[in-house]
Amino acid sequence: MNVIIAKAITLMTIILTGYIFKKINILKKQDFEVISSIVLKLTLPCAIIAHLNGTKLSFEMLFIIIIGFGFNIFLVIAGYFMRKNKTDKSFSMLNLSGFNIGNFTLPFVSGVFSSTSVLATCMFDAGNSIMCLGMTYGFASAIQDPSSKFDYKIVFKKVVSSVPVCTYMFMIVLSICNIIIPSNLIIFAQTIGSANTFLSMLMIGIAIEVHFNKKIISLIWKHIMVRYSICGLLALFIFFMAPISLEMRQTIVILLFSPITSLATVYTQKLGGNTELSACINSISIIFSVIIITVLILLFS
């Protein structure tokens, strides 16, 4: 118990350090893009390789991939019915769905739980990433502008151009084929991947913004409350009804309380939406998730 508490406090301290360093100008807001690029293109893929090498995919793991994909669809539909006009519908579809797993929850889980939970986290993120990296944006764009066709080629290109997604797919294929990467290469991946937790938490601290326009407070809380209420109901369903092991159920419950994907703000900007509102929703979701996931980790331990 004491070890788990210490690890959770350590992760939160790194987040706080990133936020403080930004405020006192040791780090700048622009550094987020640099660190984010390193995480997404180097440390996270290496961490995925290190975690998934030599694993055997069971029915449970394949089921978790479907959950990661399906629950995103559920939140996208909720976002569609949450607002009235087309522009607002597309905004809510983007900013209600998506889970920030690789840069947020994976470091939490890998720092606290077993390798089985880490594997489940990677499988959930494999399904989640397909939606976050293109499909949700494609749906939202089609709703905002009905004259524009849903271009499957563009969506597919966005998904396969993602280094983490390609890494997931590559490692899943290796697992299915029972191919193990040589230990010398894994040592290399582990060394680089070990930096993922620190850089991801530091990056989140830099990203957090706690000042926002008072006019949009009600919309911020509406999205936050709807998001976490739905995820809470889904978590209860999984915990009590899913036909998988207790450890897997606990892991998925934690994953469901991950922050909203940071790509939501990027895609909101592409659709000409309210990026200030999107960024505020994202920052508040990070704060909520830090608190909720820490409490869940302590309860499950």
N, C-alpha and C positions, 0 to 999 in steps of 0.2 A: 504493500500500500504506500509506504513512504517513498519508495523508488518511483512509483507512478506519479505521485504528487509532485516529486522533484522534477520529473521530466516534463510534466504539464506546465509547471511554473517556469521552467527553463525556456520552453517554446514561447510562452507569453512574454517573457522578459526580452527575448530576441525581437519580437514584434514591437514591443515598447521602445527598445533601443533604436530600431529603424525609424520610428515616429519621432523620437526625441532628436536623433541625429539630423533629420530633415528640418526640424524646427530651429535648430541652432546652426544650420547651414554647413554641417560636416558632410552631409549628403544632400543632394538637390533632387527636386521632383523629377528632373530629366534622367536621373540615375536609374529610375524605375525601368525605363526602356532597355537600358544596357543590361541590368541584372536579369530582367525578364527574358531577354534574348539568350543569355547564358544558360538560364534555367531550362527554357523550353527546347533549346537546340543542343544542349550538352549534358548538364547535370541530371535533369529528369530522365532523358533517354537512357543514360548510363545506370541510373537507379533502377529503372524498369528492367533493364537487361540483367542486372545483378540479382534482383528479386525473383524474376521469372525463370532464370536459367535452371534447367533440370527438373522443373515442376511437371506434374502430370495433371491434365485438366479433367476433372470429374464432372458429372452432371450438374452438381451444385455450382461449379464455376461457370459453366455455360449458361445456367439459369440466371446467374448474377449479371452476366453481360446483357441479357434480355431485360432484366429489371432496370439497369442503368439507362438503356435506350427507351423503354416503355414509360418510365416515370417522367422522363423529359417530355414525351408526347402528352402525357396527362397535364403537366404544368403549362405547356403551350396552349392546349385547349382551354384551360382555366383562364389564361391571359386573354384569349380571344373573347370569352364571354364576360370578362371583367369590365370592359369599357364599351362605349357606344359607337363613336365614329371610327373610321378605318385607320386613321393615323394613330389614335390612342390604342386601338386594338393591337396594331403591329408593335407599338412600344411595349405594351404589357406582355405580349408574347415573348419578346426578347428579354425583358427585365424581370420576369417571374420564373423563368426556366433556367436550366443549366446549373451544374455543380462544379465548383472550383476544387477539384480533387488533387490533381498533380502538384499544384503550387501551394495547397493549404492542407487538405485532410490527409493526404499520403504521408507527409512528414510527421503529422500527429500520430497516425496509426503505426508507422514504422518505428517511431521513437518509443512506443508504449506497448503495442500488442505483438503477437507471435507472427511468424512468417506466413502462416495460413491466412491470417487476417490481412496481411499486406497483399497477398496474392488475390484475395477477394476484392480488395480495394482497387487493384489494377484492372481486374475484370469488369468491375462496375464502371470504371473510368473509360474502358474501351468502348462500352456501349454509350456512355455519356458523351464522349468526345465526338462521335459520329454526328450527334445532334448539335452540339455546341459549335463545331467548326464549319458548319455550312447549312445543314438541313433546317434548323430553326430560322436562320436568316432568310433562307429561300421561302419558307412559309410566310414569314412576316412581310417580306417584300411583295409577295403575290397578293396578300390581303390589302396592303396599302395601295397598290396599283394593280387592280384587276386586269388591266390591259397587258401587263407584263407577264409572260409565261414563266412557269416554274422550270428553270433550266437545270435539268439533272446533271448535265455535263459540267456546269460551273460548280455546282454543289460537290460533285464527285472530285473535281480538281482541288477544291478547298480542303476536303477531307484528306485526300492522299498526299497533299503537299505538307501536311502537318508532321513534323518529325516524331513527336510522341505517339501519334496514331500509327504511323508506319512502324515504329518500334514495337508497339503492342501487337500489331498484326504479324510482324516478323517472328516475335517470340512465341505467339500462339501457334503459328505454323510449326516452329521448331518443337514445341511441346507435343503437338499432335503426332509429329514424325519421330518422337523420342530422340531428338538430336540435342546433344549437350555441347555448349561452347567450351573450349579448352580453358583450364583453370588460369593460365597465364593472362589470357584476355579478360577473364572475369575479375582478376585482381586489379587490372587497369580500370575496368568499369566500376568496381567497388570504390576505388580510391577517388575517382571523380564524382561518382554518385553520392558519396558520403557528404559532399558539400551541399547537396540539394536541400536538405532540411534547413540548414542555416541560411542559405541564400533565399529560399522561398519565404521563410518567416521574416527576414529582413526586408524583403521586397514588399510584403504585405504591410509592414509598418510604414514604409515610405508611401504606399498607396492610400492609406487611410486619411480621409478628410472629414473633420468634424464640424466645419462651418458650412452653413447652407442658407439659402434664401428662405425667409419665413413663409413666403407665399406657397412654397411647394411642400411644406411640412406634412400637410394632410395626405398628399399623394404618396410621399415617402412611406408614411406609416401604413397607408392602405396596402401598398405593395408588400411591405415587410410582414404585416399581419396575415395577409392572404397566403403568401409564400410559406411562412412557418406553420400556419394552421394546417394547410394541406399536407406539408411534409410531416407534421405531427401525426395526422390521421394515417398517412401511408406507413409511418414508422410503427404505429400500433398494430396495423394490419400485418406487417411483415413479422413483427416480434411474436405475435400470438397465432398467426395463421400459416406462415410460410413453411413448406415441408423441407426445411433444411436445418442443419445443426444450430445449437444455441450460439456458438461462437460466430457463425456466419450471420445469424439474425442480429446479434449485437453489433457486428461490424456494419451491416447495411443501415441499421438505425442511426449510427454515428454519421455515415456517409450522407444520409438524407438531410442532415442539418449542416451540410457544407455551405459556404457562402455562395452567392450567385456568381456565375462565371464572369471574369473580368472582360471577356469578349463581348458581353452584352453592351457595354458602353461603346466599344469600337463599332459594332454593327448598328447601334442607335445613331451614331454620327453618320454612317454611310447612308442611312435612310432619311437623314435630315431631321432627326428627332431631338428631343431635349436632352443633351448630353450632361448638363449640370444635374438634372433630376436623376439620370441614370447613374452618374458617378456617386451621388449621395446615397442612393439606394444600395449600391454596391458596398460602399464604406460602412454603412449601418449594418448590412448583412454580415460583414466580417466581424464586427464587434459582437453581434448576437451569437454568431457561430462559435467564436472563441469561448464565450461563457457557457453556452449549451453543451458543446462537445467536451469541455473540461469537466462539467458536472456529470455527463454521461460516462466518461472514462472512470471517474471516481466511483460511480454507482456500479458499473459493470465489473470493476476490479474486486 
